[in-house]
Amino acid sequence: MSHTEVIIAIIAGIALSACCGFRVFIPLLIATFGVRFGFIPSEWINEASVHLIRNDVFTAAITVATVIEIAAYKIPFVDNFLDTIATPLAVVAATLLSSSFFTFAEDSYMRFILGAITGGLGAGIIQASTSAVRATSSQWTAGLGNPIFALIETITAFVGSLLAVLFPILGILLILLICWGSLWLLKRFFRTKER
């Protein structure tokens, strides 16, 4: 793989994994189908991840988990409970997904550290801001606005993940913009809470 391909693969991995902050399983599902249908070259990710992704049981499990996650977020107050589980799960999933794209690092610990710093951090920022917005929405709308917010999150996770796979540069730009907006939202949320 050329240096340019390595950089594009890393950008795709970071953008894809950061989308785990919106929905944990959608980016994993899109990455799985991306590899299976050749949109993500198998050289872009490490060999162990390729074997896992090509496993039919893994693909079926990720598909079912995605459907359950999307459906569960449509139920007011269940979505708030899911956020407590989804935050650490999103960071772990994003770290593992992102580390799969750091093929230049021979050491698996180094790949994991790089994955945590890039994908895990991005997903954590996004997940924290969406949790804060959902908590505020629950207070203001008695939970009735949450399904609309959940739909926006699902669409963003899907579009962001597709962009990361098909147009990695656009995908990372979208994620950087979302992370910046998320940090701004979190700042405002905590300032409002202090008052």
C-alpha positions as CSV (number, residue, x, y, z in Angstrom):
1,M,0.0,0.0,0.0
2,S,1.3,3.5,-0.9
3,H,1.6,6.2,1.8
4,T,-1.4,8.0,0.3
5,E,-3.6,4.8,0.6
6,V,-2.4,4.4,4.2
7,I,-3.4,7.9,5.1
8,I,-6.8,7.6,3.3
9,A,-7.5,4.3,5.1
10,I,-6.7,5.9,8.5
11,I,-8.9,8.9,7.7
12,A,-11.7,6.5,6.7
13,G,-11.3,4.5,9.9
14,I,-11.3,7.6,12.1
15,A,-14.4,9.0,10.4
16,L,-16.2,5.7,10.5
17,S,-15.4,5.0,14.1
18,A,-16.4,8.5,15.3
19,C,-19.9,7.8,14.0
20,C,-20.2,5.2,16.7
21,G,-20.9,8.2,18.9
22,F,-24.3,8.5,17.2
23,R,-25.1,4.8,16.9
24,V,-22.8,2.0,18.1
25,F,-23.6,-0.6,15.5
26,I,-24.4,1.3,12.3
27,P,-20.7,2.1,11.5
28,L,-19.8,-1.5,12.3
29,L,-22.5,-2.7,10.0
30,I,-21.5,-0.3,7.2
31,A,-17.8,-1.3,7.6
32,T,-18.8,-5.0,7.5
33,F,-20.7,-4.6,4.2
34,G,-18.0,-2.2,2.9
35,V,-15.4,-4.9,3.2
36,R,-17.7,-7.6,2.0
37,F,-18.7,-5.7,-1.2
38,G,-15.3,-4.2,-1.9
39,F,-15.9,-0.6,-1.0
40,I,-13.3,-0.9,1.7
41,P,-10.2,-2.7,0.3
42,S,-9.2,-5.5,2.6
43,E,-5.6,-4.1,2.7
44,W,-7.0,-1.0,4.6
45,I,-7.7,-3.1,7.7
46,N,-5.7,-5.7,9.6
47,E,-6.0,-9.4,8.8
48,A,-7.8,-10.4,12.0
49,S,-10.5,-7.8,11.4
50,V,-11.0,-9.0,7.8
51,H,-11.5,-12.6,9.0
52,L,-14.0,-11.4,11.6
53,I,-15.9,-9.2,9.1
54,R,-16.2,-12.1,6.6
55,N,-17.7,-14.3,9.3
56,D,-21.4,-14.8,8.6
57,V,-22.3,-15.1,12.3
58,F,-20.6,-11.8,13.0
59,T,-22.4,-10.1,10.2
60,A,-25.8,-11.5,11.3
61,A,-25.1,-10.4,14.9
62,I,-24.2,-6.9,13.9
63,T,-27.3,-6.6,11.7
64,V,-29.6,-7.8,14.5
65,A,-27.9,-5.5,17.0
66,T,-28.2,-2.5,14.6
67,V,-32.0,-3.1,14.2
68,I,-32.5,-3.5,18.0
69,E,-30.5,-0.3,18.7
70,I,-32.4,1.8,16.2
71,A,-35.8,0.5,17.5
72,A,-34.9,0.9,21.2
73,Y,-33.9,4.6,20.7
74,K,-37.5,5.3,19.5
75,I,-38.9,4.6,23.0
76,P,-38.8,7.7,25.3
77,F,-36.8,7.3,28.5
78,V,-35.6,3.9,27.4
79,D,-33.3,6.0,25.1
80,N,-31.9,7.8,28.2
81,F,-31.2,4.5,29.8
82,L,-29.5,3.3,26.7
83,D,-27.2,6.3,26.7
84,T,-25.7,5.1,30.0
85,I,-24.7,1.8,28.3
86,A,-24.0,3.3,24.9
87,T,-21.4,5.8,26.0
88,P,-18.7,3.3,27.1
89,L,-19.9,0.8,24.4
90,A,-19.5,3.5,21.7
91,V,-15.9,4.4,22.9
92,V,-14.9,0.7,22.9
93,A,-16.5,-0.1,19.5
94,A,-14.9,3.0,18.0
95,T,-11.5,2.2,19.4
96,L,-11.6,-1.3,18.0
97,L,-13.0,-0.1,14.7
98,S,-10.4,2.7,14.3
99,S,-7.5,0.5,15.4
100,S,-8.4,-2.0,12.6
101,F,-7.4,0.7,10.1
102,F,-3.9,1.4,11.6
103,T,-2.3,-1.4,9.6
104,F,1.1,0.3,9.5
105,A,1.5,-0.3,13.3
106,E,2.8,-3.9,13.7
107,D,2.2,-4.0,17.4
108,S,-1.5,-4.6,18.4
109,Y,-1.1,-2.5,21.6
110,M,0.0,0.5,19.5
111,R,-2.9,0.0,17.1
112,F,-5.3,-0.1,20.1
113,I,-3.7,3.1,21.6
114,L,-4.0,4.9,18.3
115,G,-7.6,3.7,17.9
116,A,-8.5,5.0,21.4
117,I,-6.9,8.4,20.8
118,T,-8.6,8.9,17.4
119,G,-11.8,7.0,17.0
120,G,-12.6,6.4,20.7
121,L,-12.1,10.1,21.6
122,G,-14.2,11.2,18.6
123,A,-17.1,8.8,19.5
124,G,-16.8,9.8,23.1
125,I,-17.2,13.5,22.4
126,I,-20.2,12.9,20.0
127,Q,-21.9,10.4,22.4
128,A,-21.5,12.8,25.4
129,S,-23.1,15.7,23.5
130,T,-26.0,13.6,22.2
131,S,-26.6,12.3,25.7
132,A,-26.7,15.9,27.0
133,V,-29.0,17.0,24.3
134,R,-31.3,14.0,24.9
135,A,-31.4,14.7,28.6
136,T,-32.4,18.3,27.9
137,S,-35.0,17.2,25.4
138,S,-36.5,14.8,28.0
139,Q,-36.9,17.7,30.4
140,W,-38.3,20.1,27.9
141,T,-40.6,17.8,26.0
142,A,-41.3,15.1,28.7
143,G,-39.6,12.6,26.3
144,L,-41.9,13.2,23.4
145,G,-39.1,15.0,21.3
146,N,-36.7,12.2,21.8
147,P,-37.8,9.9,18.9
148,I,-37.3,12.8,16.5
149,F,-33.8,13.4,17.9
150,A,-33.1,9.7,17.7
151,L,-34.1,9.7,14.0
152,I,-31.7,12.6,13.4
153,E,-28.9,10.7,15.2
154,T,-29.6,7.5,13.2
155,I,-29.6,9.4,9.8
156,T,-26.3,11.2,10.8
157,A,-24.7,7.9,11.8
158,F,-25.7,6.3,8.5
159,V,-24.7,9.3,6.3
160,G,-21.5,9.9,8.2
161,S,-20.5,6.2,7.9
162,L,-21.3,6.0,4.2
163,L,-19.3,9.2,3.6
164,A,-16.4,7.7,5.6
165,V,-16.4,4.6,3.3
166,L,-17.1,6.2,-0.1
167,F,-15.5,9.6,0.3
168,P,-13.2,9.5,3.3
169,I,-12.0,13.1,3.1
170,L,-15.6,14.4,3.2
171,G,-16.4,12.0,6.0
172,I,-13.6,13.3,8.2
173,L,-14.5,16.9,7.5
174,L,-18.1,16.1,8.5
175,I,-16.8,14.4,11.7
176,L,-14.5,17.3,12.5
177,L,-17.4,19.7,12.1
178,I,-19.7,17.6,14.2
179,C,-17.0,17.2,17.0
180,W,-16.5,21.0,17.0
181,G,-20.3,21.5,17.3
182,S,-20.5,18.8,19.9
183,L,-17.9,20.5,22.1
184,W,-19.6,23.8,21.7
185,L,-23.0,22.2,22.7
186,L,-21.4,20.5,25.7
187,K,-19.9,23.8,26.9
188,R,-23.3,25.5,26.7
189,F,-25.0,22.5,28.4
190,F,-22.7,22.7,31.4
191,R,-22.9,26.5,31.6
192,T,-26.7,26.2,31.7
193,K,-26.5,23.5,34.4
194,E,-24.3,25.7,36.5
195,R,-26.9,28.5,36.4
